[in-house]
Amino acid sequence: MQFQVTGKCSGKTYKLAIAEQDLNKTMLNFLREKEIGIASSCRGEKVCHLCAINSDILSCAITVKDFWQQHGPNIIIDYL
């Protein structure tokens, strides 16, 4: 499995492999570990809403597994 991350501003795309050990991580932590520039001033406490992906999904509030099951392989980051 892999995600395709697209930066809406830059038009850049990244392909990120998903390993078994990644499934229970939050999307915020997963993206940071893959060195994708994802913003968050509240450090994952679901307050600042800067880490939104696909326009309205808080990456700190959803696991990799749940995102995949609910939204599929495409991630869009508006400011990237």
VMD Tcl script that builds the backbone (N, CA, C; Angstrom):
set m [mol new atoms 240]
animate dup $m
set s [atomselect $m all]
$s set {name element resname resid chain x y z} {
  {N N MET 1 A 0.842 -1.179 0.000}
  {CA C MET 1 A 0.000 0.000 0.000}
  {C C MET 1 A 0.886 1.240 0.000}
  {N N GLN 2 A 0.364 2.284 -0.621}
  {CA C GLN 2 A 1.076 3.553 -0.574}
  {C C GLN 2 A 0.103 4.706 -0.738}
  {N N PHE 3 A 0.466 5.829 -0.129}
  {CA C PHE 3 A -0.289 7.059 -0.297}
  {C C PHE 3 A 0.347 7.889 -1.395}
  {N N GLN 4 A -0.459 8.681 -2.049}
  {CA C GLN 4 A 0.041 9.709 -2.937}
  {C C GLN 4 A -0.326 11.044 -2.301}
  {N N VAL 5 A 0.689 11.817 -1.948}
  {CA C VAL 5 A 0.494 13.123 -1.332}
  {C C VAL 5 A 0.695 14.178 -2.404}
  {N N THR 6 A -0.253 15.090 -2.525}
  {CA C THR 6 A -0.167 16.170 -3.493}
  {C C THR 6 A -0.219 17.494 -2.763}
  {N N GLY 7 A 0.725 18.358 -3.073}
  {CA C GLY 7 A 0.709 19.718 -2.563}
  {C C GLY 7 A -0.124 20.576 -3.506}
  {N N LYS 8 A -1.200 21.137 -3.003}
  {CA C LYS 8 A -2.101 21.913 -3.857}
  {C C LYS 8 A -1.411 23.174 -4.391}
  {N N CYS 9 A -0.610 23.835 -3.566}
  {CA C CYS 9 A 0.075 25.062 -4.007}
  {C C CYS 9 A 1.240 24.767 -4.959}
  {N N SER 10 A 2.037 23.776 -4.614}
  {CA C SER 10 A 3.248 23.506 -5.385}
  {C C SER 10 A 3.015 22.573 -6.571}
  {N N GLY 11 A 1.968 21.753 -6.483}
  {CA C GLY 11 A 1.731 20.761 -7.521}
  {C C GLY 11 A 2.633 19.541 -7.399}
  {N N LYS 12 A 3.493 19.521 -6.374}
  {CA C LYS 12 A 4.389 18.384 -6.178}
  {C C LYS 12 A 3.616 17.188 -5.655}
  {N N THR 13 A 4.069 16.012 -6.064}
  {CA C THR 13 A 3.473 14.784 -5.558}
  {C C THR 13 A 4.557 13.896 -4.959}
  {N N TYR 14 A 4.163 13.164 -3.947}
  {CA C TYR 14 A 5.062 12.244 -3.253}
  {C C TYR 14 A 4.338 10.919 -3.098}
  {N N LYS 15 A 5.069 9.845 -3.231}
  {CA C LYS 15 A 4.520 8.517 -2.987}
  {C C LYS 15 A 5.151 8.002 -1.697}
  {N N LEU 16 A 4.283 7.604 -0.759}
  {CA C LEU 16 A 4.744 7.165 0.552}
  {C C LEU 16 A 4.297 5.736 0.816}
  {N N ALA 17 A 5.253 4.862 1.005}
  {CA C ALA 17 A 4.940 3.469 1.324}
  {C C ALA 17 A 4.399 3.375 2.746}
  {N N ILE 18 A 3.432 2.494 2.931}
  {CA C ILE 18 A 2.833 2.281 4.244}
  {C C ILE 18 A 3.239 0.896 4.720}
  {N N ALA 19 A 3.939 0.855 5.839}
  {CA C ALA 19 A 4.353 -0.413 6.437}
  {C C ALA 19 A 3.346 -0.814 7.512}
  {N N GLU 20 A 3.352 -2.063 7.866}
  {CA C GLU 20 A 2.442 -2.582 8.900}
  {C C GLU 20 A 2.540 -1.770 10.191}
  {N N GLN 21 A 3.742 -1.392 10.578}
  {CA C GLN 21 A 3.932 -0.645 11.830}
  {C C GLN 21 A 3.420 0.793 11.741}
  {N N ASP 22 A 3.079 1.270 10.566}
  {CA C ASP 22 A 2.551 2.630 10.395}
  {C C ASP 22 A 1.039 2.720 10.621}
  {N N LEU 23 A 0.343 1.625 10.550}
  {CA C LEU 23 A -1.118 1.643 10.513}
  {C C LEU 23 A -1.783 2.310 11.718}
  {N N ASN 24 A -1.204 2.191 12.895}
  {CA C ASN 24 A -1.811 2.767 14.096}
  {C C ASN 24 A -1.267 4.141 14.457}
  {N N LYS 25 A -0.386 4.681 13.649}
  {CA C LYS 25 A 0.124 6.040 13.870}
  {C C LYS 25 A -0.914 7.045 13.395}
  {N N THR 26 A -0.879 8.239 13.979}
  {CA C THR 26 A -1.728 9.293 13.425}
  {C C THR 26 A -1.142 9.706 12.080}
  {N N MET 27 A -1.991 10.223 11.238}
  {CA C MET 27 A -1.515 10.712 9.944}
  {C C MET 27 A -0.477 11.819 10.153}
  {N N LEU 28 A -0.668 12.660 11.156}
  {CA C LEU 28 A 0.300 13.725 11.444}
  {C C LEU 28 A 1.683 13.134 11.688}
  {N N ASN 29 A 1.780 12.159 12.583}
  {CA C ASN 29 A 3.073 11.549 12.881}
  {C C ASN 29 A 3.634 10.798 11.679}
  {N N PHE 30 A 2.794 10.095 10.959}
  {CA C PHE 30 A 3.231 9.370 9.765}
  {C C PHE 30 A 3.829 10.332 8.735}
  {N N LEU 31 A 3.120 11.422 8.443}
  {CA C LEU 31 A 3.612 12.386 7.451}
  {C C LEU 31 A 4.907 13.040 7.904}
  {N N ARG 32 A 5.009 13.374 9.164}
  {CA C ARG 32 A 6.253 13.960 9.686}
  {C C ARG 32 A 7.413 12.982 9.581}
  {N N GLU 33 A 7.169 11.730 9.916}
  {CA C GLU 33 A 8.231 10.720 9.810}
  {C C GLU 33 A 8.699 10.539 8.375}
  {N N LYS 34 A 7.808 10.781 7.425}
  {CA C LYS 34 A 8.154 10.677 6.000}
  {C C LYS 34 A 8.685 12.007 5.456}
  {N N GLU 35 A 8.911 12.975 6.374}
  {CA C GLU 35 A 9.484 14.285 6.044}
  {C C GLU 35 A 8.611 15.106 5.101}
  {N N ILE 36 A 7.294 14.982 5.274}
  {CA C ILE 36 A 6.342 15.822 4.557}
  {C C ILE 36 A 6.040 17.011 5.462}
  {N N GLY 37 A 6.159 18.211 4.938}
  {CA C GLY 37 A 5.975 19.424 5.730}
  {C C GLY 37 A 4.525 19.649 6.123}
  {N N ILE 38 A 4.133 19.114 7.254}
  {CA C ILE 38 A 2.766 19.254 7.746}
  {C C ILE 38 A 2.789 20.169 8.975}
  {N N ALA 39 A 1.956 21.187 8.962}
  {CA C ALA 39 A 1.938 22.173 10.044}
  {C C ALA 39 A 1.133 21.676 11.240}
  {N N SER 40 A 1.528 22.126 12.419}
  {CA C SER 40 A 0.766 21.880 13.647}
  {C C SER 40 A 1.398 22.694 14.761}
  {N N SER 41 A 0.671 23.662 15.284}
  {CA C SER 41 A 1.210 24.449 16.396}
  {C C SER 41 A 0.780 23.883 17.746}
  {N N CYS 42 A -0.203 22.981 17.775}
  {CA C CYS 42 A -0.679 22.411 19.034}
  {C C CYS 42 A -0.057 21.046 19.334}
  {N N ARG 43 A 0.856 20.602 18.480}
  {CA C ARG 43 A 1.551 19.328 18.630}
  {C C ARG 43 A 0.619 18.125 18.712}
  {N N GLY 44 A -0.446 18.155 17.918}
  {CA C GLY 44 A -1.333 16.999 17.823}
  {C C GLY 44 A -2.439 16.943 18.856}
  {N N GLU 45 A -2.747 18.065 19.488}
  {CA C GLU 45 A -3.799 18.083 20.511}
  {C C GLU 45 A -5.174 18.449 19.950}
  {N N LYS 46 A -5.318 18.481 18.649}
  {CA C LYS 46 A -6.595 18.723 17.951}
  {C C LYS 46 A -7.186 20.099 18.227}
  {N N VAL 47 A -6.319 21.105 18.388}
  {CA C VAL 47 A -6.786 22.442 18.720}
  {C C VAL 47 A -6.574 23.441 17.578}
  {N N CYS 48 A -5.415 23.421 16.957}
  {CA C CYS 48 A -5.055 24.480 16.006}
  {C C CYS 48 A -5.642 24.289 14.607}
  {N N HIS 49 A -5.899 23.059 14.215}
  {CA C HIS 49 A -6.472 22.705 12.901}
  {C C HIS 49 A -5.547 23.036 11.726}
  {N N LEU 50 A -4.281 23.300 11.994}
  {CA C LEU 50 A -3.327 23.575 10.915}
  {C C LEU 50 A -2.937 22.316 10.150}
  {N N CYS 51 A -3.123 21.169 10.757}
  {CA C CYS 51 A -2.680 19.912 10.140}
  {C C CYS 51 A -3.738 19.291 9.240}
  {N N ALA 52 A -4.717 20.072 8.834}
  {CA C ALA 52 A -5.799 19.538 8.000}
  {C C ALA 52 A -5.272 19.024 6.655}
  {N N ILE 53 A -5.752 17.867 6.278}
  {CA C ILE 53 A -5.462 17.285 4.974}
  {C C ILE 53 A -6.793 17.061 4.270}
  {N N ASN 54 A -6.758 17.021 2.962}
  {CA C ASN 54 A -7.990 16.869 2.161}
  {C C ASN 54 A -9.033 17.888 2.597}
  {N N SER 55 A -8.575 19.093 2.876}
  {CA C SER 55 A -9.363 20.278 3.234}
  {C C SER 55 A -9.916 20.294 4.648}
  {N N ASP 56 A -10.399 19.172 5.183}
  {CA C ASP 56 A -11.077 19.259 6.477}
  {C C ASP 56 A -10.827 18.097 7.434}
  {N N ILE 57 A -9.853 17.260 7.163}
  {CA C ILE 57 A -9.566 16.116 8.033}
  {C C ILE 57 A -8.334 16.437 8.863}
  {N N LEU 58 A -8.487 16.439 10.181}
  {CA C LEU 58 A -7.337 16.703 11.043}
  {C C LEU 58 A -6.420 15.484 11.038}
  {N N SER 59 A -5.206 15.680 10.582}
  {CA C SER 59 A -4.271 14.558 10.493}
  {C C SER 59 A -3.860 14.050 11.875}
  {N N CYS 60 A -4.042 14.876 12.910}
  {CA C CYS 60 A -3.709 14.444 14.267}
  {C C CYS 60 A -4.832 13.622 14.895}
  {N N ALA 61 A -5.982 13.567 14.245}
  {CA C ALA 61 A -7.150 12.911 14.828}
  {C C ALA 61 A -7.547 11.619 14.123}
  {N N ILE 62 A -6.733 11.181 13.166}
  {CA C ILE 62 A -7.082 9.970 12.415}
  {C C ILE 62 A -5.830 9.128 12.200}
  {N N THR 63 A -5.994 7.824 12.344}
  {CA C THR 63 A -4.857 6.932 12.129}
  {C C THR 63 A -4.665 6.677 10.633}
  {N N VAL 64 A -3.503 6.191 10.303}
  {CA C VAL 64 A -3.202 5.829 8.919}
  {C C VAL 64 A -4.227 4.801 8.421}
  {N N LYS 65 A -4.491 3.793 9.219}
  {CA C LYS 65 A -5.437 2.731 8.835}
  {C C LYS 65 A -6.833 3.305 8.582}
  {N N ASP 66 A -7.317 4.140 9.505}
  {CA C ASP 66 A -8.659 4.700 9.352}
  {C C ASP 66 A -8.747 5.642 8.154}
  {N N PHE 67 A -7.700 6.432 7.935}
  {CA C PHE 67 A -7.702 7.318 6.774}
  {C C PHE 67 A -7.792 6.491 5.503}
  {N N TRP 68 A -6.962 5.469 5.402}
  {CA C TRP 68 A -6.948 4.613 4.211}
  {C C TRP 68 A -8.325 4.008 3.965}
  {N N GLN 69 A -8.934 3.482 5.012}
  {CA C GLN 69 A -10.234 2.828 4.866}
  {C C GLN 69 A -11.343 3.814 4.493}
  {N N GLN 70 A -11.290 5.021 5.028}
  {CA C GLN 70 A -12.362 5.986 4.815}
  {C C GLN 70 A -12.160 6.890 3.601}
  {N N HIS 71 A -10.895 7.157 3.235}
  {CA C HIS 71 A -10.628 8.161 2.210}
  {C C HIS 71 A -9.743 7.678 1.066}
  {N N GLY 72 A -9.161 6.499 1.197}
  {CA C GLY 72 A -8.337 5.970 0.121}
  {C C GLY 72 A -6.915 6.489 0.122}
  {N N PRO 73 A -6.207 6.328 -0.993}
  {CA C PRO 73 A -4.770 6.579 -1.041}
  {C C PRO 73 A -4.347 8.017 -1.325}
  {N N ASN 74 A -5.277 8.921 -1.581}
  {CA C ASN 74 A -4.888 10.276 -1.982}
  {C C ASN 74 A -4.988 11.268 -0.836}
  {N N ILE 75 A -3.894 11.975 -0.627}
  {CA C ILE 75 A -3.821 13.015 0.400}
  {C C ILE 75 A -3.510 14.326 -0.291}
  {N N ILE 76 A -4.276 15.356 0.033}
  {CA C ILE 76 A -4.019 16.681 -0.520}
  {C C ILE 76 A -3.739 17.621 0.644}
  {N N ILE 77 A -2.622 18.346 0.539}
  {CA C ILE 77 A -2.262 19.338 1.544}
  {C C ILE 77 A -2.303 20.692 0.850}
  {N N ASP 78 A -3.247 21.532 1.247}
  {CA C ASP 78 A -3.509 22.799 0.557}
  {C C ASP 78 A -2.280 23.696 0.454}
  {N N TYR 79 A -1.526 23.876 1.540}
  {CA C TYR 79 A -0.432 24.857 1.568}
  {C C TYR 79 A 0.903 24.288 1.132}
  {N N LEU 80 A 0.975 23.000 0.849}
  {CA C LEU 80 A 2.243 22.367 0.468}
  {C C LEU 80 A 2.559 22.646 -0.987}
}
mol reanalyze $m
mol bondsrecalc $m
mol representation Tube
mol addrep $m
